[in-house]
Amino acid sequence: MKVIILAAGYATRLYPLTLTRPKPLLPVAGQPMIDYVLDNLAPIGGLDRIYVVTNAKFVSHFEQWAADYRAHKANLNFTIVNDRSTDDSNKLGAIGDIHFVLEQQRVNDDLIVVAGDNLFSEKLSGFGQYCRERQAPVLALYDVGDLEQVRKYNAITLDADGRISFFEEKPQNPTSTLTGIALYYYPRAILPLIRQYIAEGNNPDQPGRLIQWLYPRQPVYTWKVPGLWFDIGSKETLEEANRIFARKS
């Protein structure tokens, strides 16, 4: 199984913090955000290659981070992939970056995709187990507890089997506080559909758009994230995450 960590954004809302450091490498309670992603993914097991896709501005930062992580933590194999973008005007977008890695690295394996700025408080071994059992696309869910918050993410409806029956990115009138987050599983058989999505000229940004396109074509299942989850999109959420994770450590 392979992992793609999405880390090619420029995080302009967090300027000046992210002018000289990529958002996933900002510290939370003393360690980079991306460390929490990997520390919680590692117990899934069988992850034989981690692709971190970033941009030309920050590729050297991630190469240094990967060397440090390997030296002190789990024995994971990293490939840092430069998508060659230089700013928001020529970025590939999240789905564009997934496609870029698939093509450049010739990936032909079951795939976990996760945003490098997602903070999880609990291990994700249950996600891996569920995905292996289903062998179908899986979207991780989290209850944000606030309908206003859902407007920033997506509205989702499930059938009795936990399969997506409705999905809308950036909804105007959500009715549930449950939302899909940037943690996905795509079995090998689904990878040609990612290529098809891009080939048809669909929007390459916002990874949820791929789910919105995919679920009418293929069954897409869901898995609820345990514990706490943070999407670090502002200085306020970064400060809150620092407070909470400092108490946990």
C-alpha positions as CSV (number, residue, x, y, z in Angstrom):
1,M,0.0,0.0,0.0
2,K,1.2,3.5,-0.9
3,V,0.5,6.9,0.8
4,I,0.3,10.3,-0.8
5,I,0.6,13.2,1.6
6,L,-0.7,16.4,0.1
7,A,1.7,19.2,1.0
8,A,1.9,21.5,-2.0
9,G,-0.2,24.4,-0.8
10,Y,1.0,27.9,0.0
11,A,-1.2,28.5,3.0
12,T,-1.5,32.3,2.4
13,R,-4.1,32.7,5.2
14,L,-1.3,31.8,7.7
15,Y,1.1,34.4,6.4
16,P,3.7,35.4,7.7
17,L,4.1,32.0,9.4
18,T,4.1,30.2,6.1
19,L,6.1,32.6,4.1
20,T,9.3,30.6,4.8
21,R,8.0,27.3,6.1
22,P,5.3,25.0,4.6
23,K,2.1,24.6,6.8
24,P,2.6,20.9,7.4
25,L,6.0,21.6,9.0
26,L,4.6,24.2,11.4
27,P,5.1,22.9,15.0
28,V,2.2,21.8,17.1
29,A,3.1,21.1,20.7
30,G,6.8,20.8,19.7
31,Q,6.6,18.7,16.6
32,P,5.7,19.3,13.0
33,M,2.0,18.7,12.0
34,I,3.0,16.1,9.4
35,D,4.6,14.0,12.2
36,Y,1.1,13.5,13.8
37,V,-0.2,12.4,10.4
38,L,2.5,9.8,9.9
39,D,2.7,8.7,13.6
40,N,-1.0,7.9,13.4
41,L,-0.9,6.3,9.9
42,A,2.2,4.1,10.7
43,P,0.2,1.5,12.8
44,I,-1.8,0.6,9.7
45,G,1.2,-1.4,8.6
46,G,2.2,-2.5,5.1
47,L,2.9,1.1,4.0
48,D,5.8,0.5,1.7
49,R,6.2,4.0,0.3
50,I,5.2,7.5,1.4
51,Y,5.0,10.1,-1.3
52,V,5.0,13.7,0.0
53,V,4.0,16.0,-2.8
54,T,5.1,19.5,-2.4
55,N,6.1,22.5,-4.5
56,A,9.3,24.0,-5.8
57,K,9.5,26.6,-3.0
58,F,9.4,24.0,-0.2
59,V,10.9,20.8,-1.6
60,S,14.2,21.2,0.3
61,H,12.3,21.7,3.5
62,F,10.5,18.4,3.2
63,E,13.7,16.6,2.1
64,Q,15.4,17.8,5.3
65,W,12.3,16.9,7.4
66,A,12.2,13.3,5.9
67,A,15.8,12.7,6.7
68,D,15.2,13.8,10.3
69,Y,12.0,11.8,10.6
70,R,13.7,8.6,9.4
71,A,16.6,9.2,11.8
72,H,14.4,9.4,14.9
73,K,11.1,7.6,14.2
74,A,9.5,4.8,12.2
75,N,11.4,3.1,9.4
76,L,9.3,4.4,6.5
77,N,10.4,4.9,2.9
78,F,9.9,8.5,1.7
79,T,9.9,10.0,-1.8
80,I,9.5,13.8,-1.9
81,V,7.8,14.8,-5.1
82,N,8.2,18.3,-6.5
83,D,5.1,19.3,-8.5
84,R,7.1,22.2,-9.9
85,S,4.6,24.9,-9.0
86,T,6.0,28.1,-7.5
87,D,2.9,30.0,-6.2
88,D,-0.9,29.9,-6.2
89,S,-1.1,31.1,-9.8
90,N,0.4,27.9,-11.2
91,K,-0.4,25.3,-8.5
92,L,-1.8,21.9,-9.7
93,G,-4.5,21.6,-7.1
94,A,-4.9,18.7,-4.7
95,I,-6.4,16.3,-7.3
96,G,-3.9,17.5,-9.8
97,D,-1.1,16.6,-7.4
98,I,-2.5,13.1,-6.8
99,H,-2.6,12.6,-10.5
100,F,0.9,14.0,-10.9
101,V,2.3,11.5,-8.4
102,L,0.4,8.6,-10.0
103,E,1.9,9.4,-13.4
104,Q,5.4,10.5,-12.4
105,Q,6.0,7.7,-9.9
106,R,4.1,5.1,-11.9
107,V,2.0,4.2,-8.9
108,N,0.0,1.0,-9.3
109,D,-1.1,0.0,-5.8
110,D,-3.8,0.5,-3.2
111,L,-3.5,4.1,-2.1
112,I,-4.2,6.2,1.0
113,V,-4.3,10.0,0.4
114,V,-4.2,12.4,3.3
115,A,-3.7,16.2,3.7
116,G,-0.4,17.0,5.4
117,D,-2.1,19.7,7.6
118,N,-4.7,17.3,9.1
119,L,-4.1,16.7,12.8
120,F,-5.3,13.5,14.3
121,S,-5.2,12.7,18.0
122,E,-5.7,8.9,17.6
123,K,-4.1,6.1,15.7
124,L,-5.7,5.3,12.3
125,S,-5.1,1.5,12.3
126,G,-8.9,1.0,12.2
127,F,-9.0,3.0,9.0
128,G,-6.5,0.7,7.4
129,Q,-8.3,-2.4,8.6
130,Y,-11.7,-1.1,7.3
131,C,-10.2,-0.2,3.9
132,R,-8.6,-3.6,3.5
133,E,-12.0,-5.3,4.3
134,R,-14.0,-3.1,1.9
135,Q,-11.6,-3.0,-1.0
136,A,-13.6,0.0,-2.3
137,P,-13.0,3.8,-2.0
138,V,-13.4,5.0,1.5
139,L,-13.8,8.6,2.8
140,A,-13.0,9.5,6.5
141,L,-15.7,11.4,8.3
142,Y,-15.7,13.7,11.3
143,D,-18.5,15.4,13.2
144,V,-17.5,19.0,13.4
145,G,-20.6,19.8,15.6
146,D,-21.5,23.0,13.8
147,L,-23.5,23.5,10.6
148,E,-21.6,26.7,9.9
149,Q,-18.4,24.8,9.9
150,V,-19.8,22.2,7.5
151,R,-20.2,25.0,4.9
152,K,-16.4,25.1,4.7
153,Y,-16.2,21.4,3.9
154,N,-18.9,19.2,2.4
155,A,-22.4,17.9,3.1
156,I,-22.8,14.1,3.1
157,T,-25.7,11.6,3.4
158,L,-25.1,7.9,4.0
159,D,-27.2,4.8,3.4
160,A,-27.6,2.0,5.9
161,D,-24.3,0.4,4.9
162,G,-22.3,3.6,5.4
163,R,-22.1,4.2,1.7
164,I,-22.3,7.8,0.3
165,S,-25.7,8.5,-1.2
166,F,-25.3,12.3,-1.4
167,F,-22.2,14.5,-1.4
168,E,-21.9,18.2,-2.0
169,E,-18.7,20.2,-1.7
170,K,-19.0,23.6,0.0
171,P,-22.8,23.3,0.7
172,Q,-25.0,26.4,1.2
173,N,-27.6,24.7,3.4
174,P,-26.1,21.7,5.2
175,T,-28.5,19.6,7.4
176,S,-25.9,17.5,9.2
177,T,-22.7,18.3,11.1
178,L,-21.0,15.1,9.8
179,T,-18.5,15.9,7.0
180,G,-15.9,14.2,4.9
181,I,-12.2,15.2,5.6
182,A,-9.0,14.9,3.6
183,L,-8.3,11.2,4.4
184,Y,-9.1,8.8,1.5
185,Y,-8.5,5.3,0.4
186,Y,-8.5,4.3,-3.3
187,P,-7.9,0.6,-4.1
188,R,-5.7,0.0,-7.1
189,A,-8.7,-0.8,-9.4
190,I,-9.9,2.8,-8.9
191,L,-6.7,4.6,-10.0
192,P,-7.8,4.7,-13.7
193,L,-10.8,6.7,-12.6
194,I,-8.6,9.4,-11.1
195,R,-6.8,9.6,-14.4
196,Q,-10.2,9.8,-16.2
197,Y,-11.3,12.6,-13.8
198,I,-8.3,14.7,-14.8
199,A,-8.5,13.8,-18.5
200,E,-12.1,15.0,-18.7
201,G,-11.0,18.5,-17.5
202,N,-12.7,18.4,-14.1
203,N,-11.7,20.9,-11.3
204,P,-8.2,19.7,-10.1
205,D,-8.5,21.5,-6.7
206,Q,-10.3,20.5,-3.5
207,P,-9.9,16.7,-3.1
208,G,-13.6,16.3,-2.1
209,R,-14.6,17.1,-5.7
210,L,-13.1,13.7,-6.7
211,I,-15.5,12.0,-4.2
212,Q,-18.4,14.1,-5.5
213,W,-17.6,12.9,-9.1
214,L,-16.8,9.3,-8.0
215,Y,-19.7,8.2,-5.8
216,P,-22.4,8.1,-8.5
217,R,-20.0,5.8,-10.5
218,Q,-18.6,3.6,-7.8
219,P,-19.7,2.7,-4.2
220,V,-17.8,4.9,-1.8
221,Y,-17.9,3.9,1.8
222,T,-17.1,5.9,5.0
223,W,-15.2,5.6,8.2
224,K,-15.6,7.8,11.3
225,V,-12.3,9.3,12.7
226,P,-11.9,8.6,16.4
227,G,-10.8,11.2,18.9
228,L,-10.0,14.8,17.8
229,W,-9.3,16.1,14.3
230,F,-8.1,19.6,13.4
231,D,-8.0,21.2,10.0
232,I,-5.4,23.9,10.5
233,G,-6.6,26.7,8.3
234,S,-6.1,29.8,10.5
235,K,-3.8,31.1,13.3
236,E,-6.7,30.6,15.7
237,T,-7.1,26.8,14.9
238,L,-3.3,26.5,15.1
239,E,-3.2,28.1,18.6
240,E,-6.1,25.9,19.7
241,A,-4.4,22.7,18.4
242,N,-1.2,23.8,20.3
243,R,-3.1,24.1,23.5
244,I,-4.9,20.8,23.2
245,F,-2.0,18.7,22.0
246,A,0.4,20.2,24.6
247,R,-2.0,18.9,27.2
248,K,-2.0,15.4,25.6
249,S,1.8,15.1,25.4
